[in-house]
């Protein structure tokens, strides 16, 4: 059903229901005939059909809140008094029908005003009509205030969520940008060591480094990217490191092809490999091996970086550094309570860093690949 149609039906129902209810009360309780009951009802609600939009506008335009409370309360009181007096004049101007002969006494608000003990009338009792008008006025004002407070609460909640999301985004950006100077510092140190000993290697390293920084700048504003893009960035990084270490660094990987479109945090693998190089094999004269594995199980993606270096016990500060601390914080920001990150000893020596995150793809919705 179209929205306009639903709105029209709701608007009609808003008036039909009280009119029907009032008519039934007058007929069965007040002992008025059906035509007379309907006549009284229509006169009563016709007056309120004019008052209703005015009360709505005043209620939302001058809400009963701490700001300008006395002024707005005075406006509401003035409107209430105007409505009560106006309806009194209307009720006295148009006579009310009498109840059926011999029927029970009508309700107090329909008893004649001038001669309440006689069946003729020139209007409803002033006090009774004033009470009814006041009750309706309070009901409308209360309903409008409730709606306004609910909207304000929802707006505050929305603003709080937006502020929280903006803060999280800013924190992620800061953490991500922190990686660039950290990595650049290490790369320049390696370049400095090669300039005199191996100019050709230094030139190759500089070329790879420029490509890496170009890629890094292009992805600075992205907090999650496809695994394919992450691997491309990692290839540039490994080219830089392999230029530094020559045949001392041996890298291998096993990645499920159907996961290349999976989403991962930007630059999430580079700190793990850098940690393995720095703390695992850099100080070993013979170098070492590093293996990257990316797989999935159910709705989780797993990535691990293992090395055959010195392990956790023999590493400086247990392999604590800016890269791993940064990784933990970014995972907490992106997947609060839905990720795992661990460092552990390998059975045959060395260390393995493991990450588990929710499996998501660049184009949603997309079914997770079948477990192999």
C-alpha positions in Angstrom: 0.0 0.0 0.0 1.4 3.4 -1.0 2.6 5.7 1.8 0.1 8.5 0.8 -2.8 6.0 1.0 -1.8 4.8 4.5 -1.5 8.4 5.7 -4.9 9.2 4.3 -6.5 6.1 6.0 -4.7 7.0 9.3 -6.0 10.6 9.1 -9.5 9.5 8.5 -9.3 6.9 11.3 -8.0 9.6 13.7 -11.4 11.4 13.5 -13.8 8.5 12.7 -12.8 6.6 15.9 -13.5 9.3 18.5 -16.7 10.4 16.6 -18.0 6.9 16.6 -17.1 6.3 20.2 -18.7 9.6 21.4 -21.9 8.9 19.4 -22.2 5.4 20.9 -21.7 6.8 24.4 -24.4 9.4 23.9 -26.8 6.9 22.4 -26.5 4.1 24.9 -25.3 5.9 28.1 -26.8 9.4 27.5 -30.1 8.0 26.1 -30.0 10.3 23.1 -31.4 9.2 19.8 -28.9 8.2 17.2 -29.4 11.3 15.0 -29.2 13.6 18.1 -26.2 11.8 19.5 -24.5 12.2 16.1 -25.5 15.8 15.9 -24.0 16.6 19.3 -20.8 14.6 18.5 -20.3 16.3 15.2 -20.7 19.8 16.7 -18.2 18.9 19.5 -15.5 17.5 17.2 -16.1 20.1 14.5 -14.9 22.7 16.9 -11.9 20.5 17.8 -11.0 19.9 14.2 -10.2 23.6 14.0 -8.4 23.6 17.3 -6.4 20.5 16.7 -3.8 21.8 14.1 -3.3 25.0 16.1 -2.6 23.0 19.3 -0.2 20.8 17.3 1.7 23.8 15.9 2.0 25.5 19.2 3.1 22.3 21.0 6.0 21.7 18.6 6.8 25.4 18.0 6.9 26.3 21.7 7.9 23.0 23.6 7.7 22.8 27.3 11.4 22.6 28.0 13.9 24.3 30.2 14.7 26.9 27.6 12.0 29.6 27.6 9.8 27.5 29.8 7.9 30.3 31.4 7.3 32.0 28.0 6.1 28.8 26.4 4.0 27.9 29.4 2.2 31.3 29.1 1.6 30.7 25.4 0.1 27.2 26.1 -2.1 28.6 28.9 -3.3 31.4 26.7 -4.2 29.0 23.9 -6.0 26.7 26.4 -8.0 29.6 27.8 -8.9 30.8 24.3 -10.1 27.3 23.2 -12.2 26.8 26.4 -13.9 30.2 26.1 -14.5 29.8 22.3 -16.1 26.4 22.7 -18.3 27.7 25.5 -19.5 30.4 23.1 -20.1 27.9 20.3 -22.0 25.5 22.7 -24.3 28.3 23.9 -24.9 29.7 20.4 -26.2 26.3 19.1 -28.8 24.5 21.1 -28.3 20.8 22.0 -31.0 18.2 21.4 -32.8 16.7 24.3 -32.6 13.0 25.4 -35.4 10.6 24.5 -38.6 11.0 26.6 -38.5 8.9 29.7 -34.9 7.8 29.1 -32.2 7.8 31.7 -30.4 11.0 32.6 -27.9 12.1 30.0 -24.2 12.4 30.9 -23.3 15.5 32.9 -21.6 17.2 30.0 -24.7 17.0 27.9 -27.2 18.4 30.5 -28.7 21.7 29.5 -26.7 24.7 30.8 -29.5 27.2 31.7 -32.0 24.7 33.2 -30.2 21.6 34.1 -33.4 20.0 35.5 -35.3 20.6 32.2 -35.1 18.7 28.9 -34.4 21.8 26.8 -31.0 23.3 26.3 -29.0 26.1 24.9 -25.7 24.4 25.5 -23.8 22.0 27.7 -22.8 23.0 31.3 -19.9 25.4 31.2 -17.8 23.5 33.8 -18.4 20.1 32.1 -17.5 21.4 28.7 -14.4 23.2 30.1 -13.2 19.9 31.7 -13.6 18.0 28.4 -11.8 20.7 26.4 -9.0 20.8 29.0 -8.6 17.1 29.0 -8.3 17.0 25.2 -5.9 19.9 25.3 -3.6 18.2 27.8 -3.7 14.9 25.9 -2.7 16.5 22.7 0.1 18.6 24.3 1.4 15.5 26.2 1.4 13.4 23.1 3.2 16.1 21.1 5.8 16.5 23.9 6.3 12.7 24.0 6.9 12.6 20.3 9.3 15.5 20.5 11.3 14.0 23.3 11.5 10.7 21.5 12.8 12.5 18.4 15.3 14.4 20.4 16.5 11.1 22.1 16.8 9.5 18.6 18.7 12.5 17.3 21.1 12.4 20.2 21.7 8.7 19.7 22.3 9.2 16.0 24.7 12.1 16.7 26.5 10.0 19.3 26.9 7.1 16.9 28.2 9.4 14.1 30.7 11.0 16.5 31.8 7.5 17.7 32.2 6.3 14.1 34.1 9.5 13.2 36.4 9.0 16.2 37.0 5.4 15.3 37.8 6.5 11.7 40.2 9.1 12.9 41.9 6.7 15.2 42.2 4.2 12.3 43.7 6.8 10.0 46.2 7.8 12.7 47.2 4.2 13.3 47.5 3.6 9.5 49.6 6.7 8.9 51.8 5.7 11.8 52.9 2.7 9.8 54.3 4.8 6.9 57.0 6.7 8.7 57.9 3.7 10.7 58.4 1.6 7.7 60.1 4.4 5.8 62.6 4.9 8.6 63.6 1.2 8.5 63.8 1.2 4.7 66.0 4.3 4.6 68.3 2.7 7.1 68.7 -0.3 4.8 69.3 2.1 1.9 72.0 3.9 3.8 73.8 0.6 4.5 73.8 -0.4 0.8 74.9 2.9 -0.8 78.6 2.3 -0.3 78.7 -1.5 -0.3 76.4 -2.2 -3.2 75.3 0.9 -5.2 73.4 -1.2 -7.7 71.3 -2.9 -4.9 70.8 0.6 -3.4 69.4 1.8 -6.7 67.1 -1.2 -7.0 65.9 -0.7 -3.5 65.2 3.0 -4.1 63.1 2.1 -7.2 61.1 -0.5 -5.2 60.7 2.0 -2.4 59.3 4.7 -4.6 56.7 2.2 -6.0 55.8 1.1 -2.5 55.3 4.6 -1.2 53.2 5.5 -4.3 51.0 2.5 -3.5 50.9 3.4 0.1 49.7 6.9 -0.6 47.0 5.7 -2.9 45.6 3.5 -0.1 45.9 5.9 2.8 42.2 6.7 3.0 41.1 3.1 2.7 40.8 1.2 6.0 39.9 -2.1 4.4 41.0 -3.4 1.0 40.9 -6.6 -1.0 43.4 -9.3 -0.2 44.6 -9.0 -3.8 45.5 -5.3 -3.2 47.2 -6.2 0.1 49.3 -8.9 -1.7 50.3 -6.4 -4.4 51.5 -4.0 -1.7 53.3 -6.8 0.1 55.1 -7.7 -3.2 56.6 -4.2 -3.3 57.6 -4.4 0.4 59.2 -7.8 -0.1 61.1 -6.6 -3.1 62.7 -3.9 -0.9 63.6 -6.4 1.8 64.9 -9.0 -0.6 67.2 -6.2 -2.1 68.5 -5.6 1.4 69.0 -9.3 2.4 69.8 -10.8 -1.0 69.8 -14.6 -0.6 69.4 -14.5 3.2 65.7 -14.0 3.0 63.5 -16.8 1.6 59.8 -16.0 1.3 57.0 -18.4 0.3 53.2 -18.2 0.5 50.1 -20.4 0.2 46.9 -18.4 -0.4 43.5 -19.8 -1.4 42.7 -18.2 -4.8 39.0 -17.8 -4.0 40.0 -15.5 -1.1 41.7 -12.8 -3.2 38.5 -10.7 -3.2 38.1 -11.0 0.6 38.4 -7.8 2.6 41.3 -7.3 5.0 42.6 -4.3 7.0 45.0 -2.1 4.9 48.7 -3.0 5.4 47.8 -5.7 7.9 50.3 -8.3 6.6 53.3 -6.0 6.2 53.9 -5.4 10.0 53.7 -9.2 10.6 56.4 -9.9 8.0 58.5 -7.0 9.1 58.3 -8.3 12.7 59.4 -11.8 11.5 62.4 -10.3 9.6 63.5 -7.9 12.3 63.2 -10.2 15.3 63.4 -13.6 13.7 66.1 -13.7 10.9 67.8 -10.3 10.6 70.5 -11.1 13.2 71.1 -14.6 11.8 74.0 -14.8 9.5 72.3 -17.5 7.5 69.1 -15.6 7.3 65.9 -17.6 7.3 62.5 -18.5 5.9 59.2 -16.7 6.1 55.9 -18.3 5.1 52.6 -16.6 4.6 49.4 -18.6 4.7 45.9 -17.3 4.1 42.9 -19.6 4.4 39.3 -19.7 5.7 37.0 -21.8 7.8 33.3 -21.2 7.9 32.8 -17.4 8.1 36.3 -16.6 9.4 39.4 -15.7 7.5 42.8 -16.8 8.8 46.2 -15.3 8.0 49.5 -16.5 9.6 53.1 -15.5 9.1 55.7 -18.0 10.4 59.5 -17.9 10.5 62.3 -20.2 11.5 64.1 -17.6 13.4 65.0 -17.2 17.1 61.5 -17.5 18.5 59.8 -15.5 21.2 62.1 -16.4 24.1 65.3 -15.2 22.3 63.8 -12.2 20.6 64.3 -8.7 21.9 61.4 -7.7 24.2 59.4 -10.8 23.2 58.8 -9.3 19.7 57.0 -6.2 21.1 57.1 -3.2 18.8 55.1 -0.4 17.1 54.1 -2.6 14.2 52.4 -5.4 16.3 50.9 -2.9 18.8 49.5 -1.0 15.9 48.1 -4.2 14.4 46.3 -5.0 17.7 44.7 -1.6 18.0 43.5 -1.5 14.4 41.9 -5.0 14.7 40.2 -3.8 17.9 38.9 -0.8 16.0 37.7 -2.7 13.0 36.4 -5.9 14.6 35.7 -5.3 18.3 35.1 -8.7 19.9 35.2 -10.5 16.6 38.8 -11.1 15.9 41.9 -12.9 17.3 45.5 -12.0 17.2 48.3 -14.2 18.7 52.0 -14.8 18.7 53.3 -18.2 19.5 56.4 -20.4 19.3 56.7 -22.8 16.4 57.2 -26.5 17.2 60.5 -26.6 15.3 61.7 -23.2 16.3 60.8 -19.7 15.3 57.6 -17.9 15.7 54.1 -17.7 14.1 51.7 -14.7 14.1 48.1 -15.6 13.6 45.1 -13.4 12.7 41.4 -14.4 12.6 38.9 -11.9 11.2 35.3 -12.1 9.8 35.2 -13.3 6.2 33.8 -10.5 4.1 34.1 -9.8 0.3 34.5 -6.7 -1.8 31.1 -7.2 -3.4 28.4 -8.1 -0.9 26.3 -10.2 -0.7 28.5 -13.1 -1.8 28.6 -16.7 -0.5 31.6 -17.8 1.4 33.8 -20.2 -0.6 33.4 -23.9 0.3 35.9 -25.2 2.8 38.7 -27.1 1.2 
